[in-house]
């Protein structure tokens, strides 16, 4: 098992996502924001083509993320920045994806578009932790271009448990995941 050590400031996001995995939703105000530049919660709409089954195969993954007021539920806490929401889209091919082999991009990059039209390129490596009711993907890296360039960022994504019957038949073609992005 590979252990992931996150900066103390990123811990609040992991706690929020872990709480979400337990069926709770923490408002971003409950997390400490005095040391975080940006903390946003929201959702990811993910599609898999062809759908995920138990048989590994190449899959195109499309992720549409909505954070803050662009998401339901969602919020952004970013004092003094004017940020209230953000969106991103990421499309990649995942060789050998299946219901038992995670379909995430590692390493990867996504361009985040803020509500004021500015962008940030988040370049990351990914780690996954599988829990009984969900999987938690942690994207850890740096803002490499645009707004907040040079800042550290961590995004945690809670993926709900897959429908095992659907994995055996038609395949999983989409999911809605909870996401928390922290920039320090």
Backbone bond lengths (Angstrom), bond angles and torsions (degrees), N, CA, C in turn:
res aa  C-N    CA-C-N  psi(-1)  N-CA   C-N-CA  omega(-1)  CA-C   N-CA-C  phi
1 X - - - 1.441 - - 1.514 108.58 -
2 X 1.304 117.00 133.24 1.452 122.71 -179.98 1.522 109.07 -95.39
3 X 1.318 116.84 125.56 1.451 121.15 178.75 1.513 109.79 -90.26
4 X 1.320 116.06 143.46 1.451 122.16 179.17 1.512 108.09 -115.00
5 X 1.312 117.10 124.58 1.447 121.70 176.68 1.520 107.94 -104.60
6 X 1.334 115.67 116.91 1.452 121.87 -179.31 1.520 109.85 -100.89
7 X 1.342 117.06 151.49 1.457 118.70 172.73 1.524 108.97 -58.33
8 X 1.325 116.28 147.21 1.452 121.39 -177.43 1.528 111.11 -53.05
9 X 1.327 116.66 -37.34 1.457 120.74 -179.49 1.524 111.75 -65.92
10 X 1.299 118.11 -29.28 1.463 121.37 -179.43 1.526 111.63 -78.16
11 X 1.332 116.93 -16.21 1.446 122.01 -176.91 1.525 111.91 -58.51
12 X 1.349 117.74 -35.76 1.458 121.18 -178.80 1.518 111.03 -58.93
13 X 1.323 117.94 -39.33 1.463 121.23 178.92 1.508 112.01 -67.17
14 X 1.332 116.81 -39.43 1.452 120.87 178.78 1.521 109.40 -65.17
15 X 1.335 117.16 -40.18 1.457 121.41 177.91 1.521 109.78 -62.30
16 X 1.338 117.62 -43.42 1.460 121.05 -179.59 1.519 110.95 -62.00
17 X 1.331 117.40 -43.69 1.460 120.34 -179.40 1.522 110.24 -70.12
18 X 1.327 117.66 -39.68 1.462 120.53 178.03 1.525 110.58 -63.22
19 X 1.333 116.38 -38.54 1.458 120.07 176.62 1.519 110.32 -64.80
20 X 1.321 116.36 -39.11 1.462 120.25 177.42 1.523 110.05 -62.48
21 X 1.345 116.69 -38.20 1.463 120.79 178.84 1.519 110.63 -63.64
22 X 1.325 116.45 -28.76 1.454 121.02 179.27 1.527 111.52 -86.71
23 X 1.335 116.99 2.50 1.454 119.65 178.47 1.515 113.80 94.96
24 X 1.294 117.74 9.94 1.463 122.31 179.75 1.515 108.28 -108.52
25 X 1.307 117.94 156.65 1.466 121.69 174.08 1.509 107.08 -129.13
26 X 1.321 116.63 116.95 1.451 121.42 177.86 1.511 109.03 -92.45
27 X 1.299 117.35 129.69 1.458 120.52 174.23 1.513 108.18 -67.13
28 X 1.323 118.70 143.89 1.456 120.30 -179.22 1.516 112.72 -57.08
29 X 1.322 117.84 -28.03 1.459 119.88 179.39 1.526 111.34 -63.81
30 X 1.345 117.06 -22.27 1.456 119.77 -179.84 1.522 111.45 -72.59
31 X 1.322 116.46 -21.55 1.459 120.53 178.56 1.522 109.31 -86.75
32 X 1.305 116.52 152.59 1.454 120.77 178.17 1.515 109.61 -70.78
33 X 1.343 116.69 121.67 1.453 120.27 -179.48 1.523 111.44 -111.80
34 X 1.329 117.95 1.50 1.461 118.99 -176.64 1.528 112.32 -68.94
35 X 1.320 119.20 -18.94 1.456 120.94 179.28 1.530 112.20 -113.74
36 X 1.318 118.12 -8.37 1.458 121.57 178.42 1.520 108.98 -94.85
37 X 1.313 116.32 135.97 1.452 120.59 175.66 1.523 109.87 -73.98
38 X 1.340 116.54 -44.33 1.461 122.33 -179.79 1.526 108.69 -139.57
39 X 1.322 116.98 134.84 1.459 123.00 169.50 1.521 106.76 -133.49
40 X 1.328 117.13 116.99 1.464 121.97 -179.99 1.521 109.64 -127.01
41 X 1.318 115.69 139.61 1.461 121.63 172.59 1.518 108.36 -116.80
42 X 1.328 115.73 155.41 1.453 119.91 179.15 1.505 111.74 177.26
43 X 1.329 115.63 -148.43 1.457 121.09 -175.46 1.525 111.20 -136.00
44 X 1.324 114.28 160.82 1.460 122.49 171.19 1.523 107.90 -124.59
45 X 1.337 116.17 129.31 1.456 121.58 170.43 1.524 105.97 -97.84
46 X 1.324 116.32 116.94 1.463 121.47 -174.09 1.530 108.56 -116.07
47 X 1.339 115.71 134.43 1.467 119.52 174.61 1.524 109.01 -123.14
48 X 1.334 115.45 147.05 1.457 123.40 -178.63 1.536 108.04 -123.12
49 X 1.335 116.45 126.79 1.456 119.69 -179.71 1.528 110.20 -137.30
50 X 1.330 119.13 117.24 1.459 125.83 -6.71 1.527 110.78 -68.59
51 X 1.333 115.49 165.70 1.467 121.21 -177.35 1.517 113.53 -59.83
52 X 1.332 115.48 157.37 1.466 121.68 179.11 1.525 110.35 -77.80
53 X 1.332 116.00 132.29 1.464 123.02 175.11 1.525 106.99 -130.21
54 X 1.323 116.90 -170.83 1.461 119.34 176.39 1.527 112.31 -77.08
55 X 1.330 117.21 -15.20 1.462 121.22 179.69 1.531 109.66 -90.69
56 X 1.328 118.57 118.97 1.468 120.25 179.78 1.531 111.36 -61.90
57 X 1.330 115.82 138.00 1.459 122.02 177.26 1.530 109.00 -159.75
58 X 1.320 115.63 162.17 1.462 120.15 177.46 1.522 109.16 -68.73
59 X 1.326 116.05 134.47 1.458 122.00 -176.07 1.521 109.62 -135.32
60 X 1.318 116.27 138.70 1.459 121.00 171.20 1.521 107.84 -91.50
61 X 1.326 115.55 125.72 1.463 121.92 -178.51 1.524 107.89 -110.07
62 X 1.338 116.65 128.21 1.462 122.56 176.53 1.523 107.77 -118.93
63 X 1.334 115.40 124.58 1.462 121.37 -179.11 1.519 108.41 -117.96
64 X 1.334 116.09 125.50 1.461 122.28 173.01 1.523 107.73 -117.08
65 X 1.339 116.04 108.39 1.460 121.39 -177.25 1.518 111.24 -98.84
66 X 1.324 115.47 140.08 1.463 122.90 175.66 1.521 107.65 -130.82
67 X 1.314 116.39 121.43 1.465 121.40 -178.26 1.525 109.65 -120.33
68 X 1.314 115.52 153.60 1.458 120.39 177.64 1.504 111.79 68.86
69 X 1.345 116.22 -142.92 1.462 120.49 -175.41 1.521 112.62 -66.71
70 X 1.338 118.61 -11.24 1.471 121.83 175.55 1.525 111.15 -77.01
71 X 1.325 118.41 -11.73 1.468 123.33 -175.75 1.527 110.31 -113.23
72 X 1.304 115.08 159.08 1.464 121.84 173.82 1.514 107.56 -131.49
73 X 1.316 124.42 104.60 1.464 125.60 -2.03 1.530 110.19 -82.85
74 X 1.308 116.02 164.28 1.454 120.03 176.61 1.514 111.80 174.65
75 X 1.321 115.12 155.95 1.458 121.37 178.14 1.520 108.63 -160.90
76 X 1.320 115.93 153.01 1.465 121.69 173.73 1.513 108.63 -122.58
77 X 1.318 115.62 134.52 1.458 122.56 172.38 1.523 105.57 -117.44
78 X 1.333 115.36 112.47 1.462 121.29 -176.29 1.526 108.59 -149.93
79 X 1.339 116.93 72.44 1.463 121.21 -173.47 1.530 113.12 -52.21
80 X 1.327 114.66 130.47 1.455 120.82 174.27 1.514 115.78 78.11
81 X 1.351 118.46 0.97 1.467 120.66 -176.83 1.522 113.13 -102.35
82 X 1.314 117.85 -19.17 1.458 121.00 -174.82 1.518 113.54 78.80
83 X 1.321 118.09 3.72 1.465 121.62 -178.66 1.523 109.87 -77.00
84 X 1.331 115.46 127.14 1.463 121.35 174.61 1.522 112.01 -123.18
85 X 1.356 116.76 -17.92 1.460 119.55 -179.25 1.527 110.18 -162.07
86 X 1.329 114.42 168.55 1.465 121.30 177.60 1.517 108.63 -157.91
87 X 1.335 115.32 156.85 1.466 121.16 174.94 1.526 108.79 -136.87
88 X 1.325 116.54 159.58 1.460 121.66 173.45 1.521 108.91 -155.93
89 X 1.310 114.54 154.21 1.462 122.18 174.09 1.514 107.22 -132.01
90 X 1.305 115.45 136.68 1.465 121.35 177.86 1.519 107.74 -137.98
91 X 1.307 116.76 130.38 1.464 122.27 177.79 1.529 107.37 -127.13
92 X 1.327 116.26 129.83 1.462 119.90 178.67 1.520 110.08 -152.36
93 X 1.311 116.22 160.64 1.458 122.64 175.88 1.515 108.61 -99.02
94 X 1.328 116.24 134.84 1.462 121.65 -179.92 1.527 108.46 -119.89
95 X 1.353 117.31 104.91 1.467 119.62 176.67 1.529 110.46 -66.57
96 X 1.304 117.29 141.12 1.460 122.05 173.52 1.512 115.33 68.69
97 X 1.321 118.21 23.87 1.474 120.57 179.41 1.522 109.71 -73.14
98 X 1.332 115.69 146.98 1.461 121.27 177.51 1.520 108.29 -160.73
99 X 1.312 116.04 179.85 1.465 120.41 177.12 1.526 112.05 -66.58
100 X 1.333 117.13 -17.17 1.470 119.73 178.66 1.525 112.49 -111.65
101 X 1.324 118.45 -5.52 1.466 122.58 176.39 1.527 107.52 -119.83
102 X 1.309 115.66 111.25 1.462 121.47 -173.29 1.524 112.59 -53.46
103 X 1.331 114.60 148.19 1.467 120.96 -179.65 1.529 109.19 -112.85
104 X 1.331 116.37 74.29 1.461 119.88 175.34 1.519 108.76 -129.43
105 X 1.320 115.14 162.21 1.454 122.14 -174.43 1.525 109.39 -93.24
106 X 1.319 118.96 122.12 1.456 121.42 -179.08 1.525 109.66 -147.61
107 X 1.305 120.25 118.59 1.470 124.68 -9.65 1.518 110.12 -73.34
108 X 1.331 115.58 167.65 1.449 119.23 -176.98 1.511 112.24 -150.88
109 X 1.316 114.58 179.49 1.463 121.70 176.38 1.514 108.04 -152.10
110 X 1.312 115.76 146.24 1.455 121.01 174.27 1.517 108.42 -140.44
111 X 1.321 115.95 145.50 1.457 121.32 177.81 1.521 107.60 -98.57
112 X 1.318 115.61 119.48 1.465 122.79 179.81 1.522 107.29 -94.35
113 X 1.327 116.99 127.69 1.458 121.96 176.27 1.526 108.28 -106.03
114 X 1.330 115.93 118.61 1.467 122.38 -178.13 1.527 110.15 -82.64
115 X 1.320 117.11 162.14 1.462 121.71 -177.07 1.529 113.42 -59.68
116 X 1.334 118.70 -20.15 1.467 120.93 179.24 1.535 111.82 -92.60
117 X 1.347 118.21 6.99 1.449 122.02 177.62 1.518 114.78 91.41
118 X 1.335 118.51 -13.68 1.461 120.53 176.74 1.527 109.78 -72.59
119 X 1.332 115.97 158.35 1.455 120.58 -179.14 1.529 111.12 -125.78
120 X 1.323 114.64 159.08 1.467 123.48 173.52 1.520 107.57 -136.00
121 X 1.320 117.49 131.36 1.461 121.02 174.51 1.525 108.03 -95.49
122 X 1.322 115.42 116.98 1.466 123.11 -178.92 1.525 107.40 -101.25
123 X 1.337 117.17 112.55 1.460 123.68 178.00 1.528 107.44 -103.93
124 X 1.335 117.45 130.03 1.462 119.98 -168.20 1.522 112.91 -145.76
125 X 1.329 114.31 165.48 1.458 122.60 162.99 1.522 106.05 -114.99
126 X 1.327 116.59 155.04 1.457 121.20 -173.53 1.523 111.18 -119.31
127 X 1.314 114.52 144.30 1.462 122.61 173.36 1.523 106.89 -132.50
128 X 1.333 117.29 146.44 1.459 120.42 179.44 1.524 109.87 -124.70
129 X 1.326 115.13 140.82 1.462 122.38 175.03 1.522 106.33 -124.38
130 X 1.331 116.95 122.95 1.457 121.11 -179.50 1.520 109.01 -96.03
131 X 1.324 115.68 125.88 1.459 123.69 178.44 1.523 108.10 -114.08
132 X 1.346 118.67 168.01 1.464 119.38 -178.94 1.534 113.97 -58.91
133 X 1.315 119.37 -38.45 1.464 121.02 -174.98 1.526 113.84 -104.37
134 X 1.307 117.89 -6.85 1.468 120.52 -176.15 1.520 109.30 -167.75
135 X 1.314 114.93 172.04 1.462 121.66 170.38 1.518 107.17 -119.50
136 X 1.324 116.23 144.43 1.459 121.75 178.80 1.529 107.40 -114.21
137 X 1.322 115.89 120.67 1.462 121.50 175.34 1.522 106.81 -102.42
138 X 1.322 116.75 129.80 1.457 122.21 177.20 1.521 108.44 -113.03
139 X 1.317 115.90 119.28 1.460 122.62 174.99 1.521 106.69 -101.62
140 X 1.311 117.93 118.22 1.464 122.07 -177.80 1.514 109.07 -123.75
141 X 1.336 115.94 131.04 1.449 118.36 -179.81 1.510 112.94 -178.81
142 X 1.322 115.34 -144.00 1.460 122.54 -171.34 1.517 109.70 -136.65
143 X 1.309 115.89 149.26 1.457 121.25 168.68 1.530 105.38 -79.80
144 X 1.331 116.67 112.27 1.468 121.32 -172.07 1.523 113.73 -98.43
145 X 1.328 117.60 -9.93 1.465 120.18 178.15 1.522 109.60 -157.78
146 X 1.324 115.79 153.65 1.458 121.29 174.48 1.515 112.85 81.47
147 X 1.325 115.02 -155.23 1.455 121.99 -178.81 1.528 109.72 -58.07
148 X 1.300 117.67 135.11 1.478 125.92 179.57 1.525 113.19 71.29
149 X 1.350 118.50 19.56 1.468 121.86 179.29 1.527 110.36 -51.00
150 X 1.336 115.43 134.38 1.455 122.34 179.07 1.522 113.89 91.03
151 X 1.324 117.61 -10.33 1.470 121.13 179.97 1.525 111.10 -81.39
152 X 1.316 116.05 152.42 1.461 122.96 175.28 1.524 108.79 -82.05
153 X 1.327 116.06 141.08 1.467 120.77 178.53 1.521 109.81 -136.13
154 X 1.323 114.92 146.41 1.468 122.34 175.15 1.522 106.72 -137.28
155 X 1.327 115.60 129.63 1.458 119.81 173.30 1.518 107.74 -122.09
156 X 1.330 115.80 131.79 1.458 120.62 175.88 1.521 107.62 -113.66
157 X 1.315 115.32 136.88 1.454 121.83 -177.56 1.514 108.24 -126.78
158 X 1.329 116.10 126.92 1.458 121.64 176.62 1.518 108.52 -98.38
159 X 1.338 116.20 116.36 1.458 122.50 179.19 1.527 107.47 -101.59
160 X 1.339 118.24 122.56 1.468 118.92 -178.85 1.524 111.54 -64.95
161 X 1.329 114.97 158.13 1.459 120.59 178.52 1.527 109.05 -58.08
162 X 1.324 116.57 136.02 1.464 121.46 -179.02 1.523 110.55 -72.40
163 X 1.326 115.99 150.58 1.452 123.06 175.22 1.529 107.64 -76.47
164 X 1.315 117.02 105.22 1.459 121.48 -173.55 1.528 112.47 -63.79
165 X 1.333 117.68 -33.78 1.461 120.05 176.77 1.523 110.20 -64.87
166 X 1.332 116.33 -41.61 1.463 120.48 178.66 1.536 110.81 -64.64
167 X 1.343 117.27 -34.37 1.470 120.83 175.95 1.524 110.75 -61.61
168 X 1.322 117.58 -32.03 1.469 122.78 -178.51 1.519 113.28 -82.07
169 X 1.330 116.96 -16.75 1.468 118.83 -174.40 1.529 111.01 -119.49
170 X 1.321 116.69 -98.16 1.471 121.49 -172.39 1.514 113.80 -77.34
171 X 1.315 117.52 -21.57 1.465 121.58 -178.25 1.520 112.44 94.66
172 X 1.328 115.44 156.12 1.462 122.53 177.82 1.526 107.31 -85.08
173 X 1.317 117.14 119.41 1.461 120.15 -178.35 1.524 113.09 -106.37
174 X 1.343 117.27 -14.08 1.466 118.67 178.95 1.513 110.81 -159.94
175 X 1.324 114.94 162.11 1.458 121.37 174.16 1.522 108.35 -153.59
176 X 1.319 114.81 157.12 1.461 121.11 173.46 1.516 106.91 -118.02
177 X 1.326 116.02 121.49 1.458 122.38 -172.85 1.522 110.01 -115.98
178 X 1.330 116.60 150.96 1.472 121.48 173.08 1.518 108.90 -88.81
179 X 1.343 116.52 141.17 1.461 120.19 -177.10 1.527 110.17 -133.92
180 X 1.335 115.76 145.86 1.457 123.25 172.96 1.518 108.11 -133.74
181 X 1.332 117.14 123.85 1.456 123.39 179.00 1.517 108.67 -113.17
182 X 1.329 116.00 130.58 1.456 122.33 177.02 1.505 108.63 -126.47
183 X 1.331 116.58 129.74 1.462 122.80 174.39 1.511 106.85 -118.94
184 X 1.327 116.77 126.88 1.476 121.25 -178.41 1.515 110.67 -117.83
